[in-house]
Amino acid sequence: MKKFCLIFIITMMYNGSAEVYAQEGQDFHSNKVIAHRGAFKKNGYPENSLASLQQAVKLGCEGSEFDVWMTKDGILVVNHDADFEGMHIEDSTYEELLQKMHPNGENIPTAEAYLLEGMKQHGTKLIFEIKPSKDKALGLELAEKSVALVHRIQAREWVDYISFDYDICKKVMALDPKANVAYLNGDLSPEALKKDGFFGLDYHLQVLKKHPGWIKEAKALGLTINAWTVNKPEDMKWLLEQGADFITTNEPELLLDIIKQK
């Protein structure tokens, strides 16, 4: 992770007011903990909500993962599933989605609002998952709009990208060769990922247990290693022993405690 050597002043509009944020001499956390869909579980926050992101930041997680879809009218929104409160995101306009709310009263966040919230601090990275679409062209359009958004609001310092769709990953790398991009699907060796210029692999825990040699191979190739979604203490400890760079979990508090005890 890069050191912030300069003062970055970001003027942003949020909730109708201008907010100036200045950060000097700080770096992102380096504790391996990636809060899956934010830190939602312990406090009962909705997954992928601004509240769950804020809690991940409060905990001091190294990263907070979130999932992005595109609405019928081209707005990028944050939600894990293809449906939000019974409405199919790709078949709904953003205004239509605003008719529904999370249980805590939040509307479905736009990706821009989510990123701007995350940019108020400089400890927790924002792990931007671009969701595949049944329509390949829509998925690639989402990738283009995602990178364009990150560049427009100057969020590159905060954002790493992940996707299950190999073509989406390659599209992001083509649009921003300096972006950190990791592949999720678990079907390719570290050697194949390195050949195509990936930053890292981000595989299900069981994939890494099935191919334990991939961890050593990835490290030798200079790829980062992440595993998801890891919620049991014994699995967390195994990954730490194997030298995983990141661990994505629904239990960030537990993982932070285990790491502190080591």
N, C-alpha and C positions, 0 to 999 in steps of 0.2 A: 504494500500500500504506500502511496506517495505521501510525503510530508507536505503539510501546508506551510510554505515558506513566506508567503505573501498574505496580506490582508485581503480577504474576499468580502466584498459588500454586495449583498443580493437584495435588491428591492423588489418585493413581490406584493401582489394583490391577493388577499385572502380574507374571506368573509367580509368583503366590502371595505377593508382598510389596508393602507399601505404599511408594510412592516419591513424594517431595515434590520438585516442580520449581518454581524461582522464576526469573523473567526480568525484567530491568529495562532500560529505555532502549534496546532493540534493535529492529531492523527486519528484514523479510525481504530476502533478496538481490534485487538488481535487475540480473541479467546475461543475461536472455532465455532461459536454458537450461532446458528441461523434459526431464527424463529419462523416456523412454518405458518404462513398466512398471518404473520404477526404473533404476538404473545396473547393468545385469545383464551386459552383453556382455563387457567387457574382462576381468573377473575370473571369468567363468563361473558367476555366481549364477543361480538360477532367476528367470525373469520374475515380477514381482508378488510376490516373496517379501519377508519382512522384511529379509533380507540385502541385497537390491537397493535397498530404500528406505534402509537405513543407509548404503550406499555413495553414493547420490545426495546424502544429507545431508553426508557426509564430503567430497565433492567441492565442496560449496557451490553446488549447482544452485539456480536460482530456484524450480523446482517439480519434483515427482515425480508422474508420472501413474500411476493404478492403476484397475483395472476391477472392477466389483462386480456380482454376481449374487445371486439369492435361492434358497436351497435349498427342497426340498419342505416342510420344516417351518418355513420363514420366517426362517431365519438368513441374514444377509448375509455373503457370503464374497468374497474377492479372487482373481480368476483372469481371464486374458484370454479364453480360449475357453469355449464352452458346456459342454465336457467337461473334467474334471480327471482325468488319468491313467486315461482310459477310462471314467469315470463321468459321466453327464449330470447336471449340477448341479441343474437344476430338477426332476429326477425322483429325486433322492437326498436323504436326510436328512443333516444335518451329521455325525451319528455315523457314518453309512456312509462319508462322504467322509474321515473320520479314519482309515479303513483304508488309505488311500493316503498317500504322502509325496512331497514334492519330492526331487530327487536329493541335495540337501544335508541331508536328514533333517528339514526343516521340514514341518509339516502345512500344509494350505491355511489361510491366515490368515482369521480373521473380519475384517470391515470395522472392527469396534470395536477389535480388537487392532492392526490396521494404523494406525488413526488415533491411538490412544494412543501407539504407538511414535513416530509423527511429531510428536506434541505434546510430546515430550521436548526439543525444540529449537525455535528461532524464527528460522530462516534460510530454510528450504525449505518452500514451500507444498505442499499436498496436493491434487492435481488429480483429483477424484473423478468417474470416468466411470460413469454409470449405464447398464448394458447393456440394450438393448431385448429384449423377449420376444416370441415368436410369439403369445402371448396378451396382447393389449393391456391387459387388466385387471391382469394380473400385473406388467407393466411399470410401470403407474401405482402399484400397491401398493409396488413396489420403490422408486419415487421418494418416496412418502410415508414409508416406513420409513427411507430414507437421510437425509432431512431431519430426521426425528425423532431419529435416532441422533446426528447432528451437533449438534443442539441439546442433547440430553440430556447429552452428555459435554463440552459447551461448546467445541466444535471449530470454531465458525464463523470465527474469526479465521484459521485455517489453510486452510480449504477453499474451492476454486472447483469448480464443477460443469460437466461437459460430457456431451453425449449425442448420438447419431445420431437419436434419436427426438424429433421436434418437440414432441409432446404431453407427453413426459416433461420436457423443458426448461420448458415452460409451467407444468406442475404444480409444479415446484420453485420457479419464480418466484412462483406464487400462494401457496405455503406460506411462502416467505421472500422478500418483495419486495426485501430488501437483499442477497440472495445474488448473487454473480458467476456468471452462467450463459452459456456459449458453445455454439454449435451446430456440429456436426461434419459434417453430411451434404453440404454444398457445393452445394446446389441452390437457395439463396435469396440474393438480393442483400443488400448491407449495408442498403439502405433498408428492405427488408422486416423485417430483424432489428431495426433501430432502432425501427420502428413497434411491434413487439411487446415492446419493453423489454429486449432482450438486452444483456449486458455486452460481448460480442464475438463474432467469428467465428473458427472453428478448423477450417480447411479443408485438404484434401490439397494438397500443393505444386503438383500439376498443375492443380488448379482455379484457383489464383492465377496461374499462368503463362498459363492460357487466358483469364482475366479480370483482367489486370494493373490495369485501372482500378478494380477493387473495392478494392484496397489504398488508393489515394488517397481513394476515396469513404468507406471505413470510417473513415479517419483524420479526414476532415472531419466525420463524424457523431459522432465521439467513441467509436467502437467499438475495442476491442482486436483485434489481428490475430495469430493463431497459425497455423503451418503444420506439417503432419505428413506422413509420418515422414521427416525430412530427414537423410540420412547422408553425402552427398557434399559435399566442401569447396566446390565451385563453387556448389552450390545454397544452402549456408549463407551464402556471401558475397553471393549475389544477394539473398537475403531481408534480410540486414543492410543492404544498399544501399537496398532498398525501404522500410526503416523498420519492419520487422515488430517487434511488441512481444515475441513469444515464438517459439521454435523448438523443436518436439518432435523428439527424436532418440534413436536407439539408440547414438549415439556422443557422449555428453556431454563426454567428455574432449577430443575433437577440437574440438568447438564452443567449449568454454571456451578452448582454446589460440588458436583463430582470433580470438576476441573480444579476448583479451589483446594480440594482435599489432596490432590496429587502432588 
